[in-house]
Amino acid sequence: MAELAFTQAFLRRSFEVEKVASTTELELLDRTLARIVQNPYLPERFPTFYDPQHPTFLIRADPFLIEFAVDEEADRITFVSLFYRR
């Protein structure tokens, strides 16, 4: 299994979301993060095109949008940003 990393922005946002999201939404977030860890090459992911040298990807699990990066050489998945729509 890949090593996991989280940016400060992702952690900060996840703490904020925990305070306002419903239990069902938080369970969906947990399942989606687990799916990404199991297979970061999910067919529904799409590239962000922010930095071609360090590509990141987005996955939507409404009401969440999760940005993550995959480093194959280091076998690491980094969760970059978390967006939540109320």
N, C-alpha and C positions, 0 to 999 in steps of 0.2 A: 504494500500500500504506500502511496506517495506521502511524503512529509507535508504537513499543513503549515501554512503561515497566514497571518492576518495583519493587514495594515492597521495603523492606529485609527484611521478614518473608518474602516469597516467595524472595528470593535466599538468605537464611540457611537456609531450609528446603530449597531445592534443593541447596545444598552438602551438607547432612546426608544427603539422599536419595541423592546420587551415591555416597556412601561405602558404602551398604548395599544398594542396589537391584541387581538383576541387569542384565546387558547388554540382555536382552529387554525388561525393564521400562523401562529408560532410553530405548530406541528407541521404545517406545510413548508415553512422555512427550513425546519430541521430535516425533513424528508428531501427537500431539494438540494440542500448542502450535501447530504449523504449521497445522493445520486451523482452529483458533480465529483465527489471524491472517488466513487466507484468507477466512473467513466467520464473524465473531463472532455471527451470528444463526442458528447451527446449531439445527435443530429439537429436539435433545435437551438443550439448555441449559434451566436453570430458574432463576427469580429467587430471591434470598436473602431479600428483604423486610427487610433490616437497616435501610436508610435510604432512604426513597422519594425524597429529594432527590438522592441519589447511588447509584443502583441498581447492584448487582453481580449476577453470574450464576455458576452452578456448572455444571460439566460433569464427568461421571464417566467415567473410563477406567481400569477396575479394574486395579491397586490404587490409583489416584490419584483425587483429587477436586481440581479446579482452580477457584479463584474468580478472576473477572476483571471488569473494568468497561470499558464502551465510552463514549467521549466523541465523539459524532458531530461536534460543532462544531470540536473540535481535531483530529479524525481520529486519535484515539489509543486504543490498547488498553492497559490497565494490568492486569498480572497481580498480584493482591492476595495470595492465599494458596495454599499447596500442602499437601495432606494426603496422607499415604501410609500405607496399611495393610499391615503385614507379614503 
